[in-house]
Amino acid sequence: MATRRPARPREEVFAAAMTAIAAQGLAGLTMAGLGKELGMSGGHLLYYFGSKDQLLLETLRWSEAQLGERRSAVLAEDGNAAERLRDFCALYLPTGPGDPRWTLWIEVWGRSQASEEIRSGQAEIEAAWRADLVALLRAGTDAGEFRPVEPDRFAALLSALLDGFGTSVVVGLPGSGRTEALGHVEAFLRDSLLKDSLLNDAPPKDSLRKPGTAVSG
């Protein structure tokens, strides 16, 4: 009787998937290829995850859970709310073209139309970002650093702006690099939210995050 191969830890599968996405994009990510990297068959992966869609969603959740730790650190930083907000936006945006987290996010987003489970998972991830952003906006408004805005409404506007720039950055549209996106976002914040020039000239703390890392995003 053949000995059954033990399952790989789920975190190892997720890390391998992110590495593969960073190296060759989602087009090159197959269950068979990923299984080969892990020393198991694609059938074994399907057995444990049920489908490629489910594997992608679970990988995204794992990546976002790690990034959530970095986000919590940003929110707990010393300094004014304006600087924390800029660091939040820097963490949100892709590291550059082909950022694996954003590449995966866009793929899951596209698959959500056909799957209630994927839609629910995506909404859960997005809700965590939105809740933290609303809390940060409320704190800055209460402290008198921000103009009087309705936090939920402004968070929706800023999130849409970040998503738009983020999509352009990750697909590599000409003139849509990460530095340009951060500059546009900062200009928007200065024009529509900040009372005074509360942002210093130092780059956002997350601006040195290496491309292709799940956390660093």
Number of C-alpha atoms within 10 A of each C-alpha: 3 4 5 6 10 8 12 14 8 15 13 11 20 20 16 17 27 26 18 19 21 20 15 12 16 18 7 12 17 14 20 16 16 21 19 12 14 17 11 18 17 16 14 17 21 16 10 13 16 12 13 14 17 17 20 22 24 19 23 25 18 17 22 22 17 15 20 18 13 18 21 12 12 19 18 10 12 9 9 14 24 25 21 23 21 21 21 24 22 26 22 19 24 30 27 21 21 22 27 30 26 26 21 23 19 14 15 21 15 12 16 19 11 9 13 11 14 21 17 12 18 18 13 13 15 13 12 13 17 17 14 17 23 18 15 20 26 19 16 22 20 12 11 13 19 22 15 15 14 12 19 15 11 16 21 14 12 17 18 12 15 21 16 13 21 25 18 20 26 23 17 15 11 8 11 18 20 22 16 13 23 22 11 15 19 19 13 14 18 17 11 13 19 22 16 12 9 15 19 9 6 7 15 19 15 20 16 11 16 14 18 22 18 23 18 16 28
